[in-house]
């Protein structure tokens, strides 16, 4: 009898198995056809000789009839420097596996419209399509997924209006449409989502008045609306009596004015509040200081007055950002009592006095930004037992020796724009994880070569406008991680060293909050100061988020002499090179034609002679070339970007340059001698050409400069 009992099969259906194998094969073909080397998608266990229910990223039911219920396919496409587009049509076969309850396709470079066939998945409970490049609208067939509880379309290119039919998905618990290009109002049908706990629609192009009925959705706990680019309007006269109990409120760039809304005080379970980039006025309310909140972000408002000391008696406050307001007074002496604090950002206010000693007790603090205030003093708390990764106290009135009482974990130290003096301290080398050191605009002295390059981890070094002496040592090529080097405005001598070994540069990717355990990643776009650099005598900001793609060297305004080493042309990722206002002689190396990423090259105010090498026509990214005030001769090269280098001031005061860019004919282009009438006619033509060509060249250069400066202004700061 036992032998007659049927044994259930737990193998996945063969047609589902074949569907998955075809998906893997198609995806692999797309990847390999768009890359120079063979790549494999992250589906190694998907083998035709095994049961697909045993494969990684696949889960099956354990019922008598085995079916696939979950596909976890996030990040199966390998990461490339230039993303490979995978068109969404390859997903259609997956949408016929109607037993699916969970489908995760996030972070795969998927592009195109979401196929209507997705509506076949009528049993689906969770759908993750975030962090791709989907565009168009949400397919109307989504209404077929009556049981959908979690719907994530975040970080794509979706546009058009949010369909009101989403309001018919009555089981929805979490809806994330953030970071897209949706337009129109928030659909009123969302009121029908009686189980909704999380609504994220921030960072879109939504418009209209923010509906007050949002606060009547009793189940709502997490609300994120507004953000950059949105056109939503807050009714500042509306009387809000929330029927929900919110745990997270983010209403950035919503035009909220007046004092911080008091209805927030009724949210007794609130642990995160983000009202940055509004028009809030008044003081920091006492009721907010008494709430048991983990994160408060009020940056970019018009708040005034003192910070209540009561705020720092909280045992739960982890994240406080009050930057760019009008707060004033001294920092509360008990600020260090907030022992749970991981990030404290108070930049751009009017705080004065010293940094309170109690801050040395903040044993979980990772990020400290007190920049752009009026703080002063020559002594600092001892932070050696504080796990600080990022410190910015630039643009204050601190003086005395450079403070170095930090733990060896520190990666970024910004002290620029103060009044620090004394020699560059040799014990900087004790900060073994230091990647960014910014000491510009102080009065630091000493010999540069005595300390550097003894910090092998350094990636960003800004010592602009100090009083450093000495020379740049040959051994600087050992610092192979160096990307941003600004030594301008000092008294350095010697010659530019060879860089034969410094060819490959590791990326600047350290995120100061990588190790910060602030719950739920509340702040995705953490506000770090830009790195300020000198671009054509104008200070510009390089975004800290984009330092991994920028390589900038400025050695200008020193006493450097000798010739330009040919090996400098090996730095193929260099985007900006400025060695102007020195005593450099010799020729421009032909190897400069290898600087394929160079955008600005400033060699002006030196003693460089000879020709401008023809190899520069290979520089497709070049937007600015300044060789003025040298001893250059001969024809300015023609071709490529060199034909656009027609800013006259960038070529003046050389002994014999000629070329179409500056409207001076070269001797070999002069016509043969003729009669006086011919000469007069030629002279008239030459002058007429000058008057016609000059405005054309002038306005062309303005357009080019404008375009390039627009590019640079993308590197703006928080």
C-alpha positions as CSV (number, residue, x, y, z in Angstrom):
1,X,0.0,0.0,0.0
2,X,2.8,2.4,0.8
3,X,4.2,2.0,-2.7
4,X,0.9,3.2,-4.2
5,X,1.0,6.6,-2.4
6,X,2.1,9.2,-4.9
7,X,5.2,11.1,-4.0
8,X,4.9,14.8,-4.8
9,X,7.4,16.4,-7.2
10,X,9.2,19.5,-6.0
11,X,10.8,20.3,-9.3
12,X,9.9,23.6,-10.9
13,X,7.8,23.5,-14.1
14,X,9.9,22.9,-17.1
15,X,8.5,25.8,-19.1
16,X,9.3,28.2,-16.2
17,X,12.8,26.8,-16.1
18,X,13.3,27.3,-19.8
19,X,11.9,30.9,-19.5
20,X,14.6,31.7,-16.8
21,X,17.4,30.1,-18.9
22,X,16.3,32.1,-21.9
23,X,16.3,35.3,-19.8
24,X,19.9,34.6,-18.6
25,X,21.0,33.8,-22.2
26,X,19.5,36.9,-23.7
27,X,20.8,39.1,-20.9
28,X,24.3,37.7,-21.3
29,X,24.2,38.3,-25.1
30,X,23.2,41.9,-24.6
31,X,26.0,42.6,-22.1
32,X,28.7,41.0,-24.2
33,X,27.6,42.7,-27.4
34,X,28.1,46.1,-25.7
35,X,31.4,45.5,-23.9
36,X,34.9,44.7,-25.1
37,X,35.4,41.6,-22.9
38,X,33.1,38.7,-22.1
39,X,31.1,39.2,-19.0
40,X,28.8,37.0,-17.0
41,X,25.5,38.1,-15.3
42,X,25.2,37.2,-11.7
43,X,23.3,34.0,-12.2
44,X,26.1,31.3,-12.0
45,X,23.9,28.7,-10.4
46,X,21.3,28.8,-13.2
47,X,22.3,25.5,-14.8
48,X,20.1,23.5,-17.2
49,X,21.1,20.3,-15.5
50,X,19.7,21.3,-12.1
51,X,16.3,22.0,-10.6
52,X,15.5,25.7,-10.9
53,X,14.0,25.7,-7.4
54,X,17.6,25.1,-6.1
55,X,19.0,28.1,-8.0
56,X,20.2,31.3,-6.3
57,X,17.7,34.2,-6.4
58,X,14.8,31.7,-7.1
59,X,12.2,30.6,-4.5
60,X,9.5,28.1,-5.0
61,X,6.4,27.1,-3.1
62,X,6.4,23.9,-1.1
63,X,2.9,22.9,-2.0
64,X,2.0,19.7,-3.8
65,X,2.3,21.5,-7.1
66,X,5.7,23.3,-7.1
67,X,5.7,26.8,-8.6
68,X,8.1,29.7,-8.6
69,X,6.9,32.3,-6.2
70,X,9.9,34.7,-5.9
71,X,12.6,36.1,-8.2
72,X,15.3,38.2,-6.6
73,X,17.0,39.6,-9.6
74,X,18.5,42.9,-8.4
75,X,22.0,43.7,-9.5
76,X,22.4,40.8,-11.9
77,X,23.8,43.1,-14.6
78,X,27.6,43.8,-13.9
79,X,28.6,47.3,-13.2
80,X,30.4,49.1,-16.0
81,X,31.9,52.6,-16.2
82,X,29.3,53.4,-18.9
83,X,26.0,51.6,-18.1
84,X,24.9,49.1,-20.7
85,X,21.2,49.6,-21.6
86,X,19.0,46.5,-21.2
87,X,15.7,47.1,-22.9
88,X,12.6,46.2,-20.9
89,X,11.2,43.9,-23.6
90,X,13.4,41.1,-22.4
91,X,11.2,41.0,-19.3
92,X,8.0,40.0,-21.1
93,X,8.6,36.2,-20.7
94,X,9.1,36.7,-17.0
95,X,5.7,38.3,-16.7
96,X,4.1,35.1,-17.8
97,X,5.2,33.3,-14.6
98,X,1.8,34.0,-13.0
99,X,2.6,32.2,-9.8
100,X,5.0,35.0,-8.8
101,X,4.4,36.8,-5.5
102,X,7.7,38.8,-5.4
103,X,9.7,40.2,-8.3
104,X,12.8,42.2,-7.7
105,X,14.4,43.7,-10.8
106,X,16.0,46.7,-9.2
107,X,19.5,48.1,-10.1
108,X,19.9,46.5,-13.6
109,X,20.2,49.4,-16.1
110,X,16.8,48.4,-17.5
111,X,15.5,50.9,-20.0
112,X,12.3,51.6,-21.9
113,X,8.6,51.4,-21.0
114,X,7.4,48.8,-18.5
115,X,5.5,46.3,-20.7
116,X,1.8,46.1,-20.2
117,X,2.3,42.3,-19.8
118,X,3.3,43.0,-16.2
119,X,-0.4,43.1,-15.4
120,X,-0.4,39.3,-15.9
121,X,1.2,38.9,-12.4
122,X,-2.1,39.0,-10.6
123,X,-0.7,37.2,-7.5
124,X,2.1,39.6,-7.0
125,X,2.6,41.1,-3.6
126,X,5.9,42.9,-3.9
127,X,7.3,44.6,-7.0
128,X,10.7,46.3,-7.1
129,X,11.8,48.2,-10.2
130,X,13.8,50.9,-8.6
131,X,17.2,52.3,-9.7
132,X,16.8,51.6,-13.4
133,X,16.2,53.8,-16.4
134,X,12.5,53.0,-17.1
135,X,10.6,55.9,-18.7
136,X,7.1,56.8,-19.9
137,X,4.1,56.2,-17.7
138,X,3.0,53.5,-15.3
139,X,1.2,50.8,-17.3
140,X,-2.5,50.8,-16.9
141,X,-2.5,47.0,-16.4
142,X,-1.0,47.6,-12.9
143,X,-4.6,47.7,-11.7
144,X,-4.8,44.0,-12.2
145,X,-2.5,43.4,-9.3
146,X,-5.2,43.6,-6.6
147,X,-3.0,42.1,-4.0
148,X,0.0,44.3,-4.5
149,X,1.4,45.5,-1.1
150,X,4.8,47.0,-2.0
151,X,5.4,48.9,-5.2
152,X,8.8,50.5,-5.7
153,X,9.5,52.5,-8.9
154,X,12.0,54.9,-7.3
155,X,15.1,56.4,-9.1
156,X,14.0,56.0,-12.7
157,X,12.8,58.3,-15.5
158,X,9.1,57.8,-15.3
159,X,7.1,60.8,-16.3
160,X,3.4,61.8,-17.0
161,X,0.8,61.9,-14.3
162,X,0.6,59.3,-11.5
163,X,-2.5,57.2,-12.5
164,X,-5.4,57.5,-10.2
165,X,-6.0,53.7,-10.6
166,X,-3.3,53.1,-8.1
167,X,-5.9,54.2,-5.5
168,X,-7.7,51.0,-6.4
169,X,-4.9,48.8,-5.1
170,X,-6.4,48.6,-1.6
171,X,-3.8,46.3,-0.1
172,X,-1.0,48.7,-0.8
173,X,1.3,49.2,2.3
174,X,4.3,50.9,0.8
175,X,4.3,53.0,-2.4
176,X,7.6,54.5,-3.5
177,X,7.6,56.7,-6.7
178,X,10.4,59.0,-5.6
179,X,13.2,60.3,-7.8
180,X,11.4,60.3,-11.1
181,X,9.8,63.0,-13.3
182,X,6.1,62.5,-12.5
183,X,4.0,65.6,-13.1
184,X,0.6,66.8,-12.0
185,X,-1.0,66.6,-8.6
186,X,-0.9,63.8,-6.0
187,X,-4.0,61.7,-6.9
188,X,-7.0,62.1,-4.6
189,X,-7.6,58.4,-5.0
190,X,-4.7,57.8,-2.6
191,X,-7.2,58.5,0.2
192,X,-8.6,55.0,-0.5
193,X,-5.4,53.3,0.4
194,X,-6.5,52.4,3.8
195,X,-3.5,50.2,4.6
196,X,-0.9,52.6,3.4
197,X,2.0,53.0,5.8
198,X,4.7,54.5,3.5
199,X,4.3,57.1,0.8
200,X,7.3,58.4,-1.0
201,X,6.8,60.8,-3.9
202,X,9.7,63.2,-3.3
203,X,12.1,64.4,-6.1
204,X,9.6,64.6,-8.9
205,X,7.9,67.4,-10.8
206,X,4.6,67.2,-9.1
207,X,2.5,70.4,-8.8
208,X,-0.6,71.7,-7.0
209,X,-1.4,72.2,-3.4
210,X,-0.2,69.5,-1.0
211,X,-3.5,67.8,0.1
212,X,-4.3,68.0,3.8
213,X,-6.2,64.7,3.5
214,X,-2.8,63.0,3.5
215,X,-2.8,63.4,7.3
216,X,-6.2,61.7,7.5
217,X,-4.8,58.4,6.2
218,X,-4.8,56.7,9.7
219,X,-2.3,54.0,8.8
220,X,0.3,56.4,7.4
221,X,3.7,56.3,9.2
222,X,6.3,57.5,6.7
223,X,5.6,60.5,4.5
224,X,8.2,61.9,2.0
225,X,7.0,64.7,-0.4
226,X,8.6,67.7,-2.0
227,X,12.3,67.8,-2.9
228,X,14.2,69.6,-5.6
229,X,12.4,70.3,-8.8
230,X,8.9,69.9,-7.4
231,X,6.2,72.5,-7.8
232,X,4.1,71.5,-4.9
233,X,2.7,74.3,-2.7
234,X,2.0,74.1,1.0
235,X,-1.1,75.9,2.3
236,X,0.4,77.8,5.3
237,X,-3.1,78.7,6.5
238,X,-4.4,75.1,6.7
239,X,-5.2,73.8,10.1
240,X,-3.8,70.3,10.4
241,X,-5.1,67.9,12.9
242,X,-3.4,64.6,11.9
243,X,-5.4,61.4,12.3
244,X,-2.2,59.4,11.6
245,X,0.8,58.8,13.8
246,X,3.8,59.7,11.7
247,X,7.3,58.3,12.4
248,X,9.0,60.0,9.5
249,X,8.2,63.4,8.0
250,X,10.1,64.8,5.0
251,X,8.6,67.9,3.4
252,X,11.6,69.6,1.7
253,X,11.3,72.5,-0.7
254,X,7.5,72.8,-0.1
255,X,7.3,76.5,0.5
256,X,6.4,76.1,4.2
257,X,6.7,79.5,5.8
258,X,6.4,81.0,9.3
259,X,7.3,79.0,12.4
260,X,7.8,75.3,12.5
261,X,4.3,73.9,12.4
262,X,3.0,73.1,15.9
263,X,0.9,70.2,14.7
264,X,4.2,68.2,14.5
265,X,4.2,68.2,18.3
266,X,1.2,65.9,18.3
267,X,3.3,63.2,16.5
268,X,4.5,61.4,19.6
269,X,6.1,58.5,17.7
270,X,8.1,60.8,15.4
271,X,11.8,60.0,15.1
272,X,12.8,61.8,11.9
273,X,11.9,65.3,10.8
274,X,13.2,66.9,7.5
275,X,12.0,70.4,6.7
276,X,15.0,71.7,4.8
277,X,14.9,74.3,2.0
278,X,11.7,76.0,3.1
279,X,11.0,79.6,4.4
280,X,10.8,78.8,8.1
281,X,11.3,81.7,10.5
282,X,11.4,82.2,14.2
283,X,13.4,80.2,16.8
284,X,14.0,76.6,17.4
285,X,10.9,75.6,19.4
286,X,11.2,74.2,22.9
287,X,8.6,71.6,22.2
288,X,10.8,70.2,19.4
289,X,13.8,70.1,21.6
290,X,11.9,68.0,24.1
291,X,10.7,65.4,21.6
292,X,12.4,62.1,21.5
293,X,13.6,62.4,17.9
294,X,16.6,60.6,16.2
295,X,17.0,63.0,13.3
296,X,16.3,66.7,12.7
297,X,17.1,68.4,9.4
298,X,16.2,72.1,9.2
299,X,19.0,73.3,6.9
300,X,18.4,76.1,4.4
301,X,15.7,78.1,6.2
302,X,15.6,81.5,8.0
303,X,15.6,80.3,11.6
304,X,17.2,82.6,14.2
305,X,18.1,82.7,17.9
306,X,19.9,80.2,20.1
307,X,19.9,76.4,20.0
308,X,18.1,75.2,23.1
309,X,20.5,73.4,25.5
310,X,17.6,71.0,26.2
311,X,18.0,69.5,22.8
312,X,21.4,68.0,23.7
313,X,20.0,66.2,26.8
314,X,18.4,63.7,24.4
315,X,19.7,60.2,24.5
316,X,18.3,59.4,21.1
317,X,19.3,62.3,18.9
318,X,21.6,60.9,16.2
319,X,21.5,63.4,13.4
320,X,21.2,67.2,13.6
321,X,21.5,69.5,10.5
322,X,20.8,73.2,11.0
323,X,23.1,74.5,8.3
324,X,22.5,77.8,6.4
325,X,20.2,79.5,8.8
326,X,20.7,82.6,11.0
327,X,21.2,80.9,14.3
328,X,23.6,82.8,16.6
329,X,25.2,82.8,20.0
330,X,27.6,80.3,21.6
331,X,27.3,76.6,21.1
332,X,25.6,75.2,24.2
333,X,28.2,73.9,26.8
334,X,26.2,70.7,27.2
335,X,26.4,69.8,23.4
336,X,28.5,66.8,24.2
337,X,25.8,65.2,26.3
338,X,24.1,64.0,23.1
339,X,26.0,60.8,23.3
340,X,24.1,59.1,20.4
341,X,25.0,61.8,17.9
342,X,26.6,60.5,14.7
343,X,26.4,63.6,12.5
344,X,26.3,67.3,13.6
345,X,26.1,69.9,10.8
346,X,25.8,73.6,11.8
347,X,27.5,75.3,8.8
348,X,26.6,78.7,7.6
349,X,25.2,80.4,10.7
350,X,26.5,83.1,13.1
351,X,27.8,81.0,16.0
352,X,30.7,82.5,17.9
353,X,33.0,81.6,20.7
354,X,35.0,78.4,21.2
355,X,34.1,74.8,20.5
356,X,32.7,73.4,23.8
357,X,35.1,70.9,25.5
358,X,32.2,68.6,26.2
359,X,32.2,67.6,22.5
360,X,35.0,65.2,23.2
361,X,32.4,63.0,25.0
362,X,30.5,62.4,21.7
363,X,31.9,58.9,21.2
364,X,29.8,58.0,18.2
365,X,30.3,61.2,16.2
366,X,31.4,60.5,12.6
367,X,30.6,63.8,10.9
368,X,31.2,67.3,12.2
369,X,30.7,70.4,10.1
370,X,31.0,73.8,11.9
371,X,32.2,75.7,8.8
372,X,31.3,79.3,7.8
373,X,30.6,80.6,11.3
374,X,32.4,83.0,13.6
375,X,33.9,80.5,15.9
376,X,37.4,81.2,17.3
377,X,40.0,80.1,19.7
378,X,43.4,78.3,19.6
379,X,42.4,75.2,21.5
380,X,40.1,72.3,20.6
381,X,38.5,69.4,22.3
382,X,40.4,66.2,22.2
383,X,38.7,64.0,19.6
384,X,41.2,61.2,19.7
385,X,38.6,58.8,21.1
386,X,35.9,60.1,18.8
387,X,35.5,58.1,15.6
388,X,35.3,61.2,13.4
389,X,35.6,60.5,9.7
390,X,34.8,64.0,8.4
391,X,35.6,67.3,10.0
392,X,35.1,70.7,8.5
393,X,35.8,73.9,10.5
394,X,36.8,76.0,7.5
395,X,35.9,79.7,7.2
396,X,36.0,80.6,10.9
397,X,38.4,82.7,13.0
398,X,40.5,79.9,14.5
399,X,44.2,80.6,15.1
400,X,47.3,79.1,16.5
401,X,48.7,75.7,15.6
402,X,46.9,73.2,13.3
403,X,44.7,71.0,15.5
404,X,45.6,67.3,15.2
405,X,43.9,65.7,18.2
406,X,41.8,63.4,16.0
407,X,41.6,59.6,15.9
408,X,43.5,57.8,13.2
409,X,40.1,57.0,11.5
410,X,39.7,60.5,10.1
411,X,39.5,60.7,6.3
412,X,38.6,64.3,5.6
413,X,40.0,67.3,7.5
414,X,39.0,70.8,6.2
415,X,40.6,73.7,8.0
416,X,40.8,76.4,5.3
417,X,39.9,80.0,5.6
418,X,41.1,80.5,9.1
419,X,44.2,82.1,10.7
420,X,46.3,79.0,11.5
421,X,50.0,79.6,11.5
422,X,53.2,77.7,12.2
423,X,55.0,75.0,10.4
424,X,53.2,72.2,8.6
425,X,53.2,69.6,11.4
426,X,55.2,66.5,10.8
427,X,52.8,64.4,12.9
428,X,50.2,64.7,10.1
429,X,51.6,61.4,9.0
430,X,50.0,59.8,12.1
431,X,46.6,60.2,10.5
432,X,47.1,57.0,8.5
433,X,43.6,57.1,6.8
434,X,43.7,60.8,5.8
435,X,42.4,61.2,2.2
436,X,41.4,64.8,2.1
437,X,43.4,67.7,3.7
438,X,42.3,71.2,3.1
439,X,44.4,74.0,4.6
440,X,44.0,76.8,2.0
441,X,44.1,80.5,3.0
442,X,46.0,80.3,6.2
443,X,49.6,81.2,7.1
444,X,51.2,77.8,7.2
445,X,55.0,77.9,6.9
446,X,57.7,75.3,6.7
447,X,59.2,73.1,4.0
448,X,56.7,71.2,1.9
449,X,59.1,68.3,1.2
450,X,59.5,67.6,5.0
451,X,56.0,66.3,5.4
452,X,54.8,65.2,1.9
453,X,54.6,62.7,0.4
454,X,54.6,60.8,3.7
455,X,50.8,60.4,3.8
456,X,50.4,57.6,1.2
457,X,46.5,57.6,1.5
458,X,46.1,61.3,0.5
459,X,43.8,61.9,-2.5
460,X,43.0,65.6,-2.0
461,X,45.6,68.1,-0.9
462,X,44.8,71.8,-0.9
463,X,47.5,74.1,0.6
464,X,46.6,77.1,-1.6
465,X,47.6,80.6,-0.4
466,X,49.9,79.9,2.5
467,X,53.6,80.6,3.1
468,X,55.1,77.2,2.3
469,X,58.7,77.0,1.1
470,X,60.9,74.2,-0.2
471,X,60.2,72.1,-3.3
472,X,58.0,69.3,-4.6
473,X,60.1,66.1,-4.0
474,X,60.6,63.5,-6.7
475,X,59.1,60.9,-4.4
476,X,55.7,62.4,-4.8
477,X,55.0,59.8,-7.4
478,X,54.7,57.3,-4.6
479,X,51.4,58.9,-3.6
480,X,49.6,57.1,-6.4
481,X,46.1,58.0,-4.9
482,X,46.6,61.7,-5.4
483,X,43.9,63.3,-7.5
484,X,43.5,66.9,-6.4
485,X,46.7,68.9,-5.7
486,X,46.6,72.6,-5.1
487,X,49.9,74.2,-4.0
488,X,49.3,77.6,-5.6
489,X,50.1,80.9,-4.0
490,X,53.1,79.7,-1.9
491,X,56.9,80.2,-2.2
492,X,57.9,76.8,-3.6
493,X,61.0,76.6,-5.7
494,X,62.8,73.8,-7.6
495,X,61.4,72.1,-10.7
496,X,58.3,70.0,-11.5
497,X,59.3,66.4,-10.7
498,X,58.9,63.5,-13.0
499,X,55.8,61.4,-12.8
500,X,56.8,58.3,-14.6
501,X,55.2,56.0,-12.0
502,X,52.0,58.1,-11.3
503,X,49.9,56.9,-14.2
504,X,47.0,54.9,-12.8
505,X,45.0,56.8,-10.1
506,X,42.7,55.1,-7.7
507,X,39.2,56.7,-7.5
508,X,38.1,59.0,-4.7
509,X,35.1,57.0,-3.4
510,X,35.2,57.3,0.4
511,X,31.9,58.2,1.9
512,X,32.2,59.6,5.4
513,X,28.9,58.0,6.4
514,X,29.7,54.5,5.1
515,X,30.1,53.3,8.6
516,X,27.4,55.4,10.3
517,X,24.6,53.3,11.5
518,X,21.9,55.9,11.2
519,X,18.6,54.0,10.8
520,X,16.9,53.6,7.5
521,X,19.3,55.8,5.5
522,X,17.3,58.9,6.1
523,X,19.6,61.3,4.3
524,X,20.6,60.0,0.9
525,X,22.1,63.3,-0.3
526,X,24.2,64.1,2.8
527,X,25.3,67.6,2.7
528,X,29.1,67.9,2.3
529,X,31.0,71.1,1.4
530,X,32.4,71.4,-2.0
531,X,36.2,71.5,-2.5
532,X,36.9,75.1,-3.5
533,X,39.5,75.4,-6.3
534,X,40.9,78.3,-8.4
535,X,39.7,78.3,-12.0
536,X,41.0,81.1,-14.1
537,X,41.3,83.5,-11.1
538,X,37.8,82.6,-10.0
539,X,37.0,80.3,-7.1
540,X,34.7,77.4,-8.1
541,X,33.4,74.4,-6.2
542,X,34.1,70.8,-7.1
543,X,31.3,68.7,-5.6
544,X,32.6,66.3,-3.0
545,X,30.2,63.7,-4.6
546,X,32.1,63.9,-7.9
547,X,35.7,63.9,-6.8
548,X,36.1,60.4,-8.1
549,X,35.8,61.7,-11.7
550,X,38.0,64.9,-11.3
551,X,41.7,65.2,-11.4
552,X,42.9,68.8,-10.8
553,X,46.5,70.1,-10.3
554,X,47.4,73.7,-9.6
555,X,51.0,74.7,-9.0
556,X,50.6,78.3,-10.0
557,X,51.9,81.5,-8.3
558,X,55.1,80.0,-7.0
559,X,58.8,80.3,-7.9
560,X,59.1,76.9,-9.7
561,X,61.7,76.9,-12.5
562,X,63.2,74.4,-14.9
563,X,61.5,72.7,-17.8
564,X,58.2,70.9,-18.0
565,X,58.9,67.1,-17.6
566,X,57.7,65.1,-20.6
567,X,56.3,62.5,-18.1
568,X,53.6,65.0,-17.2
569,X,51.9,63.9,-20.3
570,X,51.4,60.4,-18.8
571,X,48.7,61.8,-16.5
572,X,46.0,60.9,-19.0
573,X,43.1,61.5,-16.6
574,X,44.2,65.1,-15.7
575,X,41.3,67.5,-16.3
576,X,42.9,70.8,-15.1
577,X,46.5,71.7,-15.1
578,X,47.7,75.2,-14.0
579,X,51.4,75.9,-13.7
580,X,51.1,79.7,-14.5
581,X,53.0,82.5,-12.8
582,X,56.2,80.7,-12.3
583,X,59.7,80.7,-13.9
584,X,59.3,77.7,-16.0
585,X,61.4,77.5,-19.2
586,X,62.0,75.2,-22.1
587,X,59.3,73.9,-24.5
588,X,55.7,72.6,-24.2
589,X,56.1,68.8,-24.3
590,X,54.7,67.0,-27.4
591,X,53.5,64.5,-24.8
592,X,50.8,66.9,-23.7
593,X,48.8,65.6,-26.7
594,X,48.2,62.5,-24.5
595,X,46.3,64.4,-21.9
596,X,43.0,63.2,-23.4
597,X,40.8,64.3,-20.5
598,X,42.3,67.8,-20.1
599,X,39.7,70.6,-20.1
600,X,41.8,73.6,-19.0
601,X,45.6,74.1,-19.5
602,X,47.2,77.2,-18.2
603,X,50.9,77.8,-18.9
604,X,50.8,81.6,-18.8
605,X,53.3,84.0,-17.3
606,X,56.4,81.8,-17.6
607,X,59.5,81.8,-19.8
608,X,58.4,79.0,-22.1
609,X,59.7,79.2,-25.7
610,X,59.4,77.4,-29.0
611,X,56.3,76.1,-30.8
612,X,52.9,75.1,-29.5
613,X,53.0,71.4,-30.4
614,X,50.7,70.2,-33.1
615,X,49.8,67.2,-30.9
616,X,47.4,69.5,-28.9
617,X,44.8,69.1,-31.7
618,X,44.1,65.6,-30.3
619,X,42.7,67.1,-27.1
620,X,39.0,66.8,-27.7
621,X,37.9,68.0,-24.2
622,X,40.1,71.1,-24.2
623,X,38.0,74.3,-23.5
624,X,40.6,76.7,-22.2
625,X,44.3,77.1,-23.3
626,X,46.2,80.0,-21.9
627,X,49.8,80.4,-23.0
628,X,50.0,84.2,-22.7
629,X,53.1,86.1,-21.4
630,X,55.7,83.6,-22.6
631,X,58.3,83.4,-25.4
632,X,56.4,81.2,-27.8
633,X,56.7,81.5,-31.6
634,X,55.3,80.0,-34.8
635,X,51.9,78.9,-35.9
636,X,49.1,78.1,-33.4
637,X,48.0,74.5,-34.4
638,X,44.9,74.1,-36.5
639,X,42.3,71.4,-36.1
640,X,40.0,70.0,-33.5
641,X,39.4,72.0,-30.4
642,X,42.4,74.2,-31.3
643,X,40.3,76.0,-33.8
644,X,38.1,77.3,-31.0
645,X,41.0,78.7,-29.0
646,X,40.4,82.2,-30.2
647,X,40.5,84.2,-26.9
648,X,43.1,86.8,-27.8
649,X,44.1,87.4,-24.1
650,X,45.2,83.8,-23.9
651,X,47.9,84.3,-26.5
652,X,49.1,87.9,-25.8
653,X,52.7,88.9,-25.0
654,X,54.6,86.2,-26.9
655,X,57.4,86.9,-29.2
656,X,56.1,85.6,-32.5
657,X,52.8,83.6,-32.5
658,X,50.6,83.6,-35.5
659,X,47.5,81.8,-36.8
660,X,43.9,82.1,-37.6
661,X,42.9,82.1,-33.9
662,X,44.5,85.5,-33.3
663,X,43.9,86.8,-36.8
664,X,47.7,87.2,-37.5
665,X,48.9,85.6,-40.7
666,X,52.0,83.5,-40.5
667,X,55.0,84.5,-42.8
668,X,54.5,81.5,-45.0
669,X,50.9,82.5,-45.6
670,X,51.7,86.1,-46.8
671,X,51.0,86.8,-50.5
672,X,54.0,87.7,-52.8
673,X,55.0,91.3,-53.0
674,X,52.9,93.4,-55.5
675,X,52.4,96.9,-56.5
676,X,51.4,99.6,-54.0
677,X,47.7,99.5,-55.0
678,X,47.6,95.8,-54.4
679,X,49.3,96.2,-51.1
680,X,46.8,98.9,-50.1
681,X,43.9,96.6,-51.2
682,X,45.4,93.8,-49.2
683,X,45.9,96.0,-46.2
684,X,42.3,97.2,-46.4
685,X,41.1,93.6,-46.7
686,X,43.2,92.6,-43.7
687,X,41.8,95.3,-41.5
688,X,38.3,94.6,-42.7
689,X,38.8,90.9,-41.8
690,X,40.1,92.0,-38.4
691,X,37.1,94.1,-37.7
692,X,34.7,91.3,-38.8
693,X,36.7,88.5,-37.3
694,X,37.3,90.1,-34.0
695,X,33.6,90.3,-32.8
696,X,33.0,86.8,-34.2
697,X,36.0,85.4,-32.2
698,X,35.1,87.4,-29.2
699,X,31.5,86.2,-29.0
700,X,32.5,82.6,-29.9
701,X,34.9,82.6,-27.0
702,X,32.2,83.9,-24.7
703,X,29.8,81.1,-25.7
704,X,32.5,78.5,-25.2
705,X,33.5,79.9,-21.8
706,X,29.8,80.1,-20.8
707,X,29.2,76.5,-21.8
708,X,32.2,75.3,-19.9
709,X,31.6,77.4,-16.8
710,X,28.0,76.1,-16.8
711,X,29.5,72.6,-16.7
712,X,31.7,73.6,-13.7
713,X,28.8,75.1,-11.8
714,X,27.3,71.7,-11.6
715,X,29.8,71.1,-8.8
716,X,27.9,73.2,-6.4
717,X,27.8,72.8,-2.7
718,X,25.2,72.0,-0.2
